[in-house]
Amino acid sequence: MHFNNFLGAYYRDTSYGADRLYADMLAQAKTVERLGFRGVTIPEHHLINILLIPDPLQFAVKVAAITRALEVVTSVCVLPLHDMRVFAGQVIQADALCEGRLVLGVGRGAFAYELGRMGKPIEESRERFDESLDVLLALLQREEVSWNGKYYQFGPLTVMPRPHAHKPPPIMIAALAPEGIEACARRGFHVQTTPLNASVETMRAQVAAFQRGKAGSGAGRDQRLALMRVCCVARDDADARRKLDFAYDYYGRFHNVFSGPGIVEHGAIRWLPLKQTREELRDNLLICTAAEMIDRLKVYEELGIDELIINVNIGHSHPEALEALERFGSEVLPHFGTPRPALCAETAALG
């Protein structure tokens, strides 16, 4: 099992400043490369103070410029918010500037508040995503593409520049529901998923769905399942309880826009009570000392998860996040020691 760090830019104090926020994320990228992580993942969100990176491709280029071998994954580019005729060229450019280290994670969007304010209602997001993905694949793979669909109608055109050696970056699809995970894997795609703050049983169902889809894909190549969890290695039990308080606050805001009413004031998401207790949250998330972390991650490894994306950005200070990463790298990672491989840079010329 390999490891990736989620650059989940959480702007908890909106007076903190974007320059400091993004400098923190870049420092994390440098840190995890030194520690031996395989890569980093970069979100895309707008108009809210959680996961606040409006342009993940731009940020990916910056990360690639300050690292040597780190894989740079978008997690995820929200296709319904983009025009694929523009976006395809941006992907090709970013891949060239990342020198082949870009993995293009794409999804349909998760927050109704965000999509609605940008004129793309979440009720349409599945249909918009499906057509956008088909258009994107066609534009990356072929020249003189024309289209006559519900959301795209255009005559023959060729996106420029063309991918290097006709190989666009590998594509990962984000999906949460088991049926969606299985369908994406069956088409031969790499998959990103997360149980969020749900139980290990939810995670097991997600992993099983990927494995069913992969078994039926006939892709003839390795397919990768990347799964994200909040994961902080604490100094001791008292520190773990303190970090759990931050996580409880974080998910109270996250679920406001993910599954709740979407109450946002001046860009800051209001905290709303979680349905879970702190004890239930502790059982589901990975916030514990190194010794306990090693035991709990063995379950993830045994399930066959290829890559764990860890999120340490839950609202505590940046020095605390770096300390948690350092403890993970020195005390946990050696127990899962695997070399950082190069992901095959083949396009998902599938489905």
N, C-alpha and C positions, 0 to 999 in steps of 0.2 A: 504494500500500500504506500502510495506517495502522498506528499503533502503540498498544499497550496495555501497562500494567505490572501484573504479577501480584503481588499483595500476599501472597506466599507466606510467611506468618509461621513462620519456622523457629526453634524454641525450642531451639537447639543446647545451650546451657547452661541447664538448667532452674532454676537459681538466679537467672536474669536478671530474672525478674518479669514478669507479664502486663502490668502498667501500662506498663513500658518497651517491651515487645514491640509492643503495639498503638499506642503513641505513635510508634514507628518507622514502622509501616505507614501511619499517618495523615500523617506527614511526607512519606513517599514520594508519597502521593496529591496533596498540595499541590504537591510539586516537579514531578511529571509534568504536572499541569495547566498550570503556568507554562511548561513546556518545549514544550507543544503536542501532547501525546499525546491520542488520542481518548478513552481511558478507562482504568479499572483493573478487574481481575478479583479476586474474593474467593473463596477455597476454603471447603469445609466438611470438617472432620475432627475426630475425637473420640479421646480416650484415648491419643494419641501426640504426640510433640513435633515432627512435621513438618506444615507447612501447617495450623497449629493455630488455626483460627477456628471454634469450635463453632456459631456462629449467624451465617451470612453475611448474612441479611436485616437483622438488627440492625446489623451493621457497615456495610452498604450505606447505611442511613439516616444513620449518623454521617458517612460519607464525603461524602454529598450535602450534609450540613449545613455542612461546612467548605470546599466547593468551589462553583463557580458554574455550570460547564457540562459538567463531566466526566461521561461515561457510566459507569455503575456496573453491572458485570456479575457475577453469581454464577458461580463456576467450581469446583465446581458444587454446587447443592443436591442432596443424595442422597435421592431420593424414597423408596426402601424404608425409610428410617429415620423417616419422618414419616407421620402420619395426614392424608390429603388434605383431610378436612373441616376440620381446624384449619389446615393449611398454606395452603390457598387463601385464607382470610381474612387470614393473615399476609402473603401476597404482595400482596394488594390494599392492605392498610394500608401496607406498605413502599413500594409504587409511588406511593401518594398522598404519603407523606412525602418521597420522593425527587423529587417534582414532575415525574414522567414520565421520569426519566433511568435508571430501572432496566431492565436486560435480564436476564431470568430464565434462567440456564443451569442445566440439570438433567441428572442422570446416575444410574447404578445403583449406583455405589460401586466402589472399586478394591481395597480392602485387606481380605483375608479376616479378619485379626486383628480389625479394627475392627467389621466387620459381625457376625462370630461372637460377639464379646463383647456385642453389643447384641441378640442373639437373632434376627438376620436373616441366616442363612447365605448366603455368597456364591453357593452353588450355586442358590439360589432368586432371586438378585438380578435376573436378566433378566426372569423371569416377573413378579416383584413390580413391577419398574420399568414394564413395559409396561402392566399394569393400573392402576398408580398414575397414570401419565401420562394415560391415557384418562379416569380419574376426575377428575383435576385440570382437564383441558380442559373437561369437561362442567360442573364446578362454577363455573369462571370464566366460561363462556359462557352458561349457562342458569340459570333458576330452577326450583325444585321438581324437583330431580334425585333419582331413586332408582337403586339399583344392586343387582345380584345376580350377583356374581362369585365368584372363588375366595378373594380376600383382603378384599373389601369386600362387605358386604350391609347396605343401609339403605333405609329408606323415604323418601318425598319430603322434601326439605329445600332451603333456599336459603341459601347462604353470604352473610353480611353482614359488612361493607358490600359493595355492588356496585362493580365497576370504574367509574372515571370515564368517562362517555360510552360505557359498554359496551365499552371497549377495554383489556383487560388488557395487561401489558407483553409485548413480543416475547419469544419463547421460542427458546433455543438448546439443542440436544441434544449432549451429550458422547459421542463415540464414538472408538475407537482402530482397530478392525479395518476394513479397506476395505469389507467387505460391510455392516457396520453403518453406516458413514458414507454409503454410497450409498443405503441404505434410508431413512435420516433425511432426506437431501436430496431423495429422490424424493417424500417426503411433504410437501415444501415448507418444512421447518424450516431455520433457520440452524444451523450446525454448529460445535462446538469440537472440536479434536483436538490431538494432540501425538505426535511420534515418540519422545518422552522422550529417551533417550540413544542411540537407534538411528541408522542411517545416513540419508544424504540419499535413498537409494533407497527406504527405507521411507516417508519423507515424500512422495516423488513418487507412490507408490502411493496414499497417503491423499488427496492432492490430486486425482489422476485419478478416484478413486472419487467424490469430491464433485462433480466436474464431470459425471460420467456421471449421477449422481442428479439434479443440478440440471437437466440437459438434458431429463430425462424427467419432471420434476415437474409441468409445466404450471401452475405457481403464478401465473404472470403478474405477478411482482414480483421485486425483487432478493433474492437469497439470499446470505448472507455466510458465508465460511469463515474462522474464526479459528484460528490455529495457534500453539502455545506452544513456546518453546525457552528453555533457559538461555542467557542473552545478557549478557555483561559486556564493556564497552569498557575495555581495560587501558591503563595509562600507557605501557608499553613491553613488550618481549618477556619480561623477567624478571617483571614484574607478572602477565603472562598465565600464565606457568608456575605462579606462586604461586596464582592464582585457580583454575587447573586442579586443583591439589591439593585445594582446598576442594570443587570439584565432584566429584572422585573420592570423597572422603569422604561427601559428600551422597548420591550415588547408591548407595554401599554400604549406607547406611541405608534409603534409599527402596526398593531392591529387596528388602531383607529382608522388608518388609511387602507389597510389591506382587507379587513373584514367588517369594519365598523362604519360610522357615519361620515368620516372624512372631515373632522373639524380642524381647520388649519387657520392660524391667525398670524398675519405678517410673515408667512412662510414657515412658521414653527408649528409642528403638530402638537395638539393638546394631548396630555396624558389622560387615558381612561383606564379604569380598573380592569385587570385581567380576570378571566373566568377561572384560571388556574390559581392554586395556592403556590406559595414560594417552594414548598416541599415538592409539589408535583413538577414545578419548573426545574428544580435541582435534579430530579430523577431523569429528566429529558435532556437537559443541556450538559455540556462537558465543562463544568467549572469545579475544579477540585485540585488536590495536590498531585504532584508528579506520579507518585506511586499508584494512586487510585486511577489517574489518567491512563497509565500503561495498561492496567487491567481492563478498563472500560473500552479502550481502543482495540483490544484484541477481539472484541465482539464485532466491531466494524470490519476488521481485517478478515475474520472468519466468514462474514457474510459475502465477501468477494467484492467489496468496494475498491475500485482501482485507485481513487484519489479522494482524500478528505480535504475539503476547503475549510480552513478554520477562520472564524471571525472573532477577533479580540476587541473590536471597536464597538463597545457597548456603553460608552459614555464616561468611563474613567479617563484619567489624564493620559496624554501621549507617553510620558515616561513609564507609566504603569503598563500600557500596552506593549511597549518595547521590552520591558522586564518579563512580561508573560511570554513573549516570543522567545526571548533568550532562554528562559527556563524550559520551554518546549524543545528548543533546539539542542540544549545540552543534556537534559534529563529524560526526555521522552523519545525524541527522534532516533537516537542510537538503537533503540529496541525495535525499530521498524526500518533499520538502515537499508536503503536501496539507492542505487545510483540514480542521478537525474538523467532520464533518457530523453532523446529527441523524439518528439511526436512526429510521425510520418506526415509530411506536408502535402497530403493529397486532398483534393477537393472532395466534398461530398456530392459527387456526381450521381445522385441517387434519386429514385422515386420520380 
